[in-house]
């Protein structure tokens, strides 16, 4: 029996089929390379370029996973930056030492390695938390640009696979094409990162020079700090000396509607086994390394890692910069150094703001004291021109009441920090002083203050306090001459943007009015009231008497300046 030889046409057909298959594969590979080139030309964003490379390579090679690891020069670790098949949450966290595993071996030896059964290769090392177990075959190629290793790429399959020469050539071609592009993208990203760092430092430095808007500056700095170190949240906590705790003052969080971070008691820090803060502290897992209140807050807020940097001025900690990450992360030395620089700048800005604020308070106090000393001089000059024949003791007594009225406004200003003054509160103090100083032992006089709480500028509040002092003093002096009991009511009303103050008594009324009319000139007290209402309050003053008593009425615009 003779063996039949293949026909010549059959051999030609087989060769043509192989050639067509090769052409299809090469065309497919060229399309993949072109897609990678287009992605590189379309954007300088490293993350986008990496995603295009791994997805395109996976599709072109018919693999189940492609992963790219980039070299961290400082630590010499290969860090997972993009993948199509491993656990997505392991990106930026999974890492290999240089030389560790097949991928680390390829990077260290600058050689491609392809293994059919990766798990049985002595060089293989499974990376925790990457869900790598289903993969069996692995090929790894180094990423080298200008004789510098910048990382490695691996391709994996679920099935046992014999890697062909064509696949090895294509993977090497991909690595040659993308290495230079990746190095440029890495350089661009590092430059952008440095610019963000410098911008953050510059922003805080401007705050040191011009701390007028400290709260707004702190909010901006919190956002810039979070973005500069790629963290989700940054909170600036300042020391509240009343509560003896660090409390949030400015917060930036990329996730909205997060509840406020609990304060940090100065003498009971929420960090386990740490009693004092003199240098930056890294907490890898807040839920296990912080006290229950803060651990619960971190878990509820979906925050894990913390970098806490003290804000220190003159060896005194005045606040904390808390940088939070939603994922487990080890903050790098560069990130700690950046946050420390920002913290030092912020501390100087806060200190400078306090110094400027204190200087402003001193200037304001000088201004208030000067104005009120002028008021006292004016009152004493009017007292000198008074033609009444009264004793020196009575003169001093009246002057003391007037000075005490001014002091009541100062006291209110000191408590409220030189903001607008609650004039009802001031008048209540004035009335109590007059009542205590002028009530005769045989009298039972009831003096009350009612009505609206109205806030005025210090100048207007001082003028109104002096007016009420004179009117109440006048009523106590003249309305109850022959009486052992009586009532005086001071009422305040906010009437369409005007303050109306009425002082009513149930005293002699018409008789007191007739006594005033019989005088050749108004009493000193009423002269003071008329002068203050006209010149300081820009308002009107009326005084009426009836059989039921007397009523004095002051109406003036509510002034905030």
KAVEN-V739483 format. One line per field, one symbol per residue. psi: psi as a letter, one per 20 degrees, with the letter a starting at -180 (. if undefined). A space follows every 50 residues. Layout:
BEGIN
psi = ???
END
This chain:
BEGIN
psi = pqppqqqhhgghggghggghggggggggghgggghgggghhhqjoggggg ggghggggghikrippqppqpohgikqoppiqqihrphiipigpqqqpip rhghggggikqppppgnhhjpiiqoppqkilihiqgqpppqqoppljppi bqpqpqqhrppoprhgggggghgghhghgggggghgggghggghhgghgg ghghhhhhhnkhmgggghgghgghgghhjlrhqppopqpohgilqpqphp pppiprkpqqpqqophjmqjppjohqoirqppohnhhijrrgghgggggh jlqfqpoopqopplkpoiaqoooqqhqpqoprhhgggghgggggggghgg ggggggghhhggggggggggghhhggggghghhhipjqnrrhghghgghg gghhghhhggggghhjkkaqpohggghgggghggghhipqhjqnpppqpr bqopprrhghhgghggghggggggghhhilgkqirrpppppqponliqpp ppoqqkbhdhghghhhhiqhqqqgghgggggggghhilaqpqpqqahiaq pppppqqopj.
END
